[in-house]
Amino acid sequence: MLRFRSCAIVALSLSCSLSVWQARAQSSPSGLKDFTIHQPYLSVRALGMGNAFTALADDYNALFYNPAGLARLEEGQINLGIGAGGDVKALELKSDIDRVSGGEAGKKENEMVALLESKMGDHYSARVPTVSAFWVRPKWGFAFIPADLNIEAEVRRLGIASLFVTATQDSTLAYGRGWDVNWFRDTRVSLGMTGKAVYRAAYSNTIFAPDLAQNKNIMRAEDAKEGLTFDADLGILMSPRNAAGTGWGRLFRPSLGMTVRNVVDYGFTSNMHLVDKNSSGQPPKLGRRFDVGTMWELPEFWIFNLRGMVDIRDMGHENWAFRKGLHAGVEFQWKIRSWWQGGWRVGVNQGYFTAGFTGKLAVFNLDIATYAEEVGPSDARNANRRYVAKASLDW
């Protein structure tokens, strides 16, 4: 237990040091900068509890959150799902743009300017569709995510009202392994690695109101940058081996997790022209990131299980700040039978409230969550409330 506490102190010191470094290195805000922290993969379950999952990693999502969790899986799992998410304002904006762009020539330009002026500073988000297939077994796992499209848009004034749009479409193939190592007598240590191939198409552009009035299609394939990269995530999980015989460990059964995501991070250097034959330029890199987290779990009571998690995520990302990296949550699970179970979750993601629910009946599984993302710079908070859902076949 003493060794476990020492490791936790080291992890906390690392996160605090990176917080100071990032604050000093942050440049002044740019009118054309996207201030969000894009996540190549998001678990709806994790989002419900503040997206804190590094030290838990107890299902197929371990492949992308902490592959060391694969070493601790007790049974296999297959999950075939489709999900979608975004904020409710995004559909309203699209409807308004379609209405104005279909108006009378000579007037719709001024109407589009007026429309964007009325929404100045508003941020919009959509993540649709997300199609995924996972197959995990104790100690290894495989994932194929052919479609994961994330769109972020914000109304800004650059001389005239305009819409700043960034979009990222990832197709990912991943394989991970986890294993235990006998490093310490009193601490269980699990290691893991996920290797992945990612083909990315990225779009970033500022569309002025008069241009938007003439062409409502805000993204064109020829303007995208695309490429292929190979990378890997490394993870570690530690927990007291004899927790049942210790004080705090006996009650809370703690664990500590650390992950380095995108270790290589060499960029998308191979363009296969799958989106457009004339596309050129490389999409933004995946970005090397460091996550640390801890999980405390109470003993199971009847059909219920309660645990709490705290993560510091995405350290090393150019938009990182301590508030944006802080994630915490609580999960309250119940299990009547293996085919009839669910859970409730609440948490804090980047300083904003989150909540989620999971219901499983036979092989049908439904995950829903709401969370808010920080979309402004560190000196100007701006929350964007989002809702996500994933329906899947899970067995």
matplotlib code that plots the C-alpha trace (Angstrom):
import matplotlib.pyplot as plt

x = [0.0, 2.9, 4.4, 1.0, 0.8, 4.3, 3.3, 0.2, 2.2, 4.6, 1.7, 0.1, 3.5, 3.8, 0.4, 1.1, 4.4, 2.9, 0.1, 2.7, 4.6, 1.5, 0.4, 3.7, 3.8, 0.3, 0.2, -2.3, -5.7, -6.0, -9.2, -8.7, -7.8, -9.9, -9.7, -11.3, -9.4, -10.4, -10.7, -10.2, -12.5, -15.0, -16.9, -20.4, -20.2, -17.1, -18.6, -21.5, -19.0, -16.9, -14.8, -12.7, -11.8, -8.0, -7.8, -11.0, -10.7, -12.9, -14.6, -13.9, -13.2, -9.9, -8.4, -8.4, -8.4, -5.9, -4.9, -3.5, -7.1, -7.2, -5.0, -7.8, -10.8, -12.4, -14.5, -14.8, -17.0, -18.2, -19.8, -21.2, -22.6, -23.6, -23.7, -24.3, -24.0, -24.0, -25.7, -29.4, -28.4, -26.5, -29.7, -31.3, -28.3, -28.4, -32.1, -31.6, -28.7, -30.8, -33.7, -31.7, -29.5, -32.7, -34.1, -34.3, -31.1, -29.8, -31.3, -30.1, -26.5, -27.8, -30.1, -27.1, -25.1, -28.0, -28.4, -24.8, -24.7, -27.6, -25.6, -22.2, -20.0, -22.2, -20.4, -21.9, -20.9, -21.9, -20.5, -22.3, -22.0, -19.8, -19.8, -17.7, -17.0, -15.0, -14.0, -12.1, -10.9, -8.9, -5.5, -6.2, -8.7, -9.5, -11.4, -12.5, -14.1, -14.8, -16.6, -16.2, -16.9, -16.6, -17.6, -17.0, -18.3, -18.3, -19.7, -17.0, -16.4, -13.4, -14.3, -17.7, -19.7, -18.3, -18.5, -15.3, -15.6, -13.2, -14.1, -12.2, -13.2, -11.2, -11.2, -9.3, -8.1, -6.6, -5.2, -4.2, -2.7, -2.4, -0.4, 0.5, 4.1, 5.6, 7.5, 6.3, 5.2, 2.5, 1.2, -0.5, 0.9, -0.7, 0.8, -0.8, -0.3, -2.7, -1.3, -3.5, -3.7, -5.7, -6.8, -7.8, -9.5, -9.5, -11.1, -10.6, -11.9, -13.6, -16.7, -17.9, -21.6, -22.1, -20.2, -22.4, -25.5, -24.4, -23.3, -24.8, -22.4, -19.9, -17.4, -16.0, -14.0, -11.3, -10.5, -9.8, -6.4, -6.0, -3.4, -2.6, -0.6, 0.4, 0.8, 0.5, -0.9, 0.9, -0.8, -0.2, -2.6, -1.5, -3.5, -2.6, -2.4, -3.5, -6.1, -8.4, -6.0, -5.3, -7.2, -8.2, -7.5, -9.9, -12.8, -12.1, -9.9, -7.9, -6.2, -3.9, -3.7, -1.4, -1.5, 0.7, -1.4, 0.0, 3.6, 5.1, 3.1, 4.9, 2.0, -0.2, 2.5, 0.8, -1.9, -4.0, -6.5, -9.6, -11.6, -10.5, -7.9, -6.6, -6.3, -2.9, -1.3, -1.3, -4.1, -3.2, -1.2, -2.9, -0.9, 1.1, -0.9, -0.5, -3.3, -3.2, -6.1, -7.2, -10.3, -11.8, -14.4, -16.6, -17.3, -20.3, -23.6, -26.3, -26.8, -25.1, -21.6, -20.3, -17.0, -15.5, -12.8, -10.6, -8.5, -6.1, -6.2, -4.6, -1.5, 0.8, -2.0, -1.6, -5.0, -4.5, -5.0, -5.6, -9.3, -9.7, -7.7, -9.7, -12.3, -14.1, -17.1, -19.1, -20.7, -23.5, -24.0, -26.6, -26.7, -29.7, -28.5, -25.7, -28.4, -30.2, -28.1, -27.4, -25.9, -26.3, -23.4, -22.7, -19.4, -17.5, -15.9, -13.6, -15.5, -19.0, -21.7, -22.1, -24.7, -25.3, -27.3, -26.7, -29.4, -28.8, -31.5, -30.3, -27.8, -29.2, -27.3, -28.1, -25.8, -26.8, -25.0, -24.9, -21.7, -20.3, -17.0, -14.8, -14.6, -13.0, -9.4, -8.2, -9.0, -12.5, -14.8, -17.4, -19.3, -20.9, -23.5, -23.7, -25.8, -24.6, -26.2, -24.9, -27.1, -25.2, -25.4, -23.3, -22.5]
y = [0.0, 2.4, 1.7, 2.4, 5.8, 6.7, 6.1, 8.2, 11.1, 10.9, 10.9, 14.0, 15.8, 15.1, 16.6, 19.7, 20.3, 20.0, 22.4, 25.1, 24.4, 24.6, 27.9, 29.5, 28.1, 29.1, 31.7, 34.5, 33.6, 33.7, 34.5, 31.4, 29.0, 26.0, 25.9, 22.4, 19.3, 16.8, 13.2, 10.5, 8.2, 8.8, 6.3, 7.3, 5.4, 7.3, 10.7, 10.1, 10.1, 13.0, 11.0, 9.7, 6.1, 5.8, 3.8, 1.8, 0.5, -2.6, -3.1, -2.9, 0.9, 0.0, -0.3, 3.4, 4.7, 2.4, -0.9, -2.2, -2.9, -5.7, -7.8, -7.6, -8.6, -11.7, -12.5, -11.7, -9.1, -8.2, -4.8, -3.6, -0.1, 3.1, 6.4, 10.1, 13.3, 17.0, 20.1, 20.9, 24.3, 22.7, 21.4, 24.8, 26.5, 24.1, 24.7, 28.5, 28.4, 26.2, 28.6, 31.8, 30.3, 29.2, 32.8, 35.5, 36.4, 39.8, 39.6, 36.4, 37.8, 40.5, 38.0, 35.6, 38.4, 39.3, 35.6, 35.1, 38.5, 37.3, 34.2, 35.9, 33.9, 30.8, 27.4, 24.3, 20.7, 17.5, 14.0, 11.7, 9.0, 6.9, 3.3, 0.8, -2.9, -4.3, -7.8, -8.1, -11.1, -11.4, -9.9, -8.8, -6.9, -5.7, -2.7, -1.3, 2.2, 2.9, 6.2, 8.8, 12.3, 15.3, 18.9, 22.0, 25.4, 28.9, 32.2, 34.9, 38.4, 38.7, 42.0, 40.5, 37.8, 34.4, 30.7, 29.1, 25.3, 22.4, 18.8, 15.5, 12.2, 9.2, 5.6, 3.4, -0.1, -1.1, -4.2, -4.2, -6.5, -6.4, -8.5, -8.6, -8.2, -9.3, -6.1, -5.7, -8.2, -6.0, -4.3, -5.8, -4.2, -4.5, -3.2, -2.7, -1.5, -0.6, -0.4, 1.5, 2.6, 5.8, 7.3, 10.9, 13.5, 17.0, 20.3, 23.8, 27.0, 30.3, 30.9, 34.5, 35.2, 36.2, 33.0, 30.9, 32.4, 31.3, 27.8, 26.2, 23.2, 24.4, 21.5, 20.4, 17.3, 19.1, 21.3, 18.5, 17.2, 13.5, 10.9, 7.6, 7.2, 4.3, 4.9, 3.3, 3.9, 2.5, 2.0, 0.9, -0.1, -0.5, -1.6, -3.0, -6.8, -7.4, -4.6, -6.8, -6.8, -3.1, -0.1, 2.3, -0.4, -2.8, -0.3, 1.5, -0.9, 1.8, 1.7, 4.0, 4.3, 6.1, 6.2, 7.7, 8.1, 8.5, 7.7, 8.0, 11.0, 11.4, 12.7, 11.6, 11.2, 8.8, 10.3, 7.5, 10.1, 8.2, 11.4, 13.4, 12.7, 16.3, 16.6, 17.8, 18.6, 16.7, 16.7, 17.8, 15.1, 12.9, 14.7, 12.9, 13.0, 11.9, 10.7, 9.8, 8.7, 7.0, 4.9, 4.1, 1.3, 0.2, -3.5, -4.8, -4.7, -7.1, -6.1, -2.7, -1.4, 2.1, 3.6, 7.1, 8.2, 11.3, 11.8, 14.4, 13.9, 15.2, 16.7, 17.8, 18.9, 22.5, 23.6, 21.9, 23.8, 22.2, 23.0, 21.4, 18.4, 17.7, 14.9, 13.3, 11.1, 8.5, 5.3, 3.4, 0.1, -2.6, -6.2, -8.5, -11.0, -10.9, -10.1, -7.5, -4.8, -1.0, 2.0, 5.6, 8.1, 11.7, 13.7, 16.8, 17.2, 20.3, 22.0, 21.2, 18.7, 15.4, 12.6, 9.3, 6.0, 2.5, -0.1, -3.6, -6.2, -9.4, -8.4, -4.9, -2.1, 1.6, 4.3, 7.9, 10.9, 14.6, 16.6, 20.1, 20.8, 23.9, 25.6, 28.9, 29.9, 29.5, 33.2, 33.2, 30.3, 29.1, 25.9, 23.9, 21.4, 18.2, 15.0, 11.6, 8.2, 4.8, 1.8, -1.5, -5.2, -6.4, -10.0]
z = [0.0, 0.8, -2.7, -4.3, -2.4, -3.6, -7.2, -6.8, -5.4, -8.4, -10.9, -9.2, -9.2, -12.9, -13.7, -11.6, -13.4, -16.8, -15.7, -14.9, -18.2, -20.3, -18.7, -19.6, -23.1, -24.1, -26.9, -27.2, -28.7, -32.5, -34.3, -36.4, -33.6, -32.5, -28.7, -28.2, -27.4, -30.1, -28.9, -31.6, -29.7, -27.0, -24.8, -24.0, -20.8, -19.7, -20.7, -18.3, -15.4, -16.5, -19.1, -16.2, -17.1, -17.0, -13.8, -14.4, -18.0, -17.3, -20.7, -24.4, -24.1, -22.4, -25.9, -26.3, -22.7, -21.0, -22.7, -19.4, -18.5, -21.0, -18.7, -16.0, -18.2, -16.8, -19.8, -23.5, -25.1, -28.6, -29.1, -32.4, -32.2, -33.8, -32.0, -32.6, -30.6, -30.6, -29.3, -30.0, -31.5, -34.4, -36.1, -35.7, -37.3, -40.3, -40.8, -40.7, -43.2, -45.6, -45.3, -46.0, -48.8, -50.6, -50.5, -53.1, -55.0, -54.0, -50.6, -49.1, -48.7, -46.3, -44.6, -44.0, -42.5, -40.2, -39.3, -38.3, -36.5, -34.3, -33.4, -32.9, -30.5, -30.5, -30.8, -32.5, -32.4, -34.1, -34.0, -36.4, -37.3, -35.1, -36.2, -34.3, -33.8, -30.8, -29.9, -26.7, -24.7, -21.5, -22.3, -25.9, -28.0, -31.5, -32.8, -36.1, -36.3, -40.0, -39.4, -36.7, -37.9, -35.6, -36.7, -34.6, -35.8, -34.3, -35.5, -35.5, -36.8, -39.2, -40.8, -41.5, -39.8, -40.7, -39.7, -38.6, -39.2, -38.3, -39.1, -38.5, -40.0, -38.6, -39.7, -37.1, -37.0, -33.6, -31.8, -28.1, -25.6, -21.8, -19.3, -15.7, -14.5, -11.1, -10.3, -6.7, -4.2, -2.6, -5.8, -8.8, -12.0, -15.4, -18.6, -22.0, -25.5, -28.4, -31.9, -34.3, -37.9, -38.5, -41.8, -41.2, -43.3, -41.8, -42.9, -41.5, -43.1, -42.4, -44.5, -44.8, -44.7, -48.4, -49.5, -47.2, -48.8, -52.2, -51.2, -48.1, -48.4, -45.9, -46.5, -49.8, -50.3, -52.4, -49.4, -47.1, -46.0, -45.6, -44.7, -43.0, -39.8, -37.5, -33.7, -30.3, -26.8, -23.7, -20.4, -16.8, -14.0, -10.4, -7.3, -3.9, -4.2, -0.6, -0.4, 1.7, 4.6, 4.8, 6.2, 3.4, 0.8, 2.5, 2.1, -1.1, -3.2, -5.0, -8.3, -10.2, -14.0, -16.4, -20.2, -22.9, -26.1, -29.6, -28.5, -32.0, -33.3, -36.6, -38.5, -41.5, -44.1, -46.5, -48.6, -50.3, -51.8, -50.5, -50.0, -53.0, -55.7, -55.6, -51.9, -50.6, -47.2, -44.0, -41.4, -37.8, -35.9, -33.4, -30.6, -27.9, -24.6, -21.0, -18.8, -15.1, -13.0, -9.8, -9.0, -5.6, -5.4, -2.5, -2.0, -3.9, -2.0, -3.2, -6.9, -6.6, -7.1, -6.4, -7.6, -8.0, -10.5, -10.9, -14.1, -15.4, -19.1, -22.3, -20.8, -23.6, -25.9, -27.2, -25.8, -22.4, -19.2, -15.8, -15.9, -19.4, -18.2, -15.0, -15.1, -12.2, -11.8, -9.9, -11.3, -9.6, -11.3, -10.8, -12.1, -11.7, -14.4, -17.0, -19.6, -17.4, -16.0, -16.1, -14.4, -13.5, -13.7, -12.8, -13.0, -14.0, -17.4, -17.8, -14.9, -16.2, -15.0, -16.8, -16.4, -18.1, -18.1, -19.4, -19.9, -21.1, -21.9, -23.5, -26.2, -26.7, -25.0, -24.8, -23.5, -23.2, -21.7, -21.5, -21.0, -21.7, -23.5, -22.9, -26.3, -25.3, -24.5, -20.9, -20.1, -21.6, -20.5, -23.1, -22.5, -25.2, -23.9, -25.8, -25.8, -27.0, -27.5, -28.6, -29.4, -29.7, -29.7, -26.8, -25.7]

ax = plt.figure().add_subplot(projection="3d")
ax.plot(x, y, z, "-o")
ax.set_aspect("equal")
plt.show()
